[in-house]
């Protein structure tokens, strides 16, 4: 079916094959660069801050209720 030689099938093997051929500069990984969405990051931070504030208010309310229960 084939000539017996195997082709590199992952990024590491492709890079090693490129180095062996001597064209290391020509090797490019197909993995795209990470794209950061500033608006999405700010929205997530705002949501987490809002959740932390809500948790803090609930904790204060619970502590007040416990204190009031102890007073009785």
Residue pairs with C-beta under 8 A, 6 or more apart in sequence:
8 14
8 16
8 17
11 29
11 30
11 31
14 27
15 27
15 29
18 24
18 26
18 27
19 27
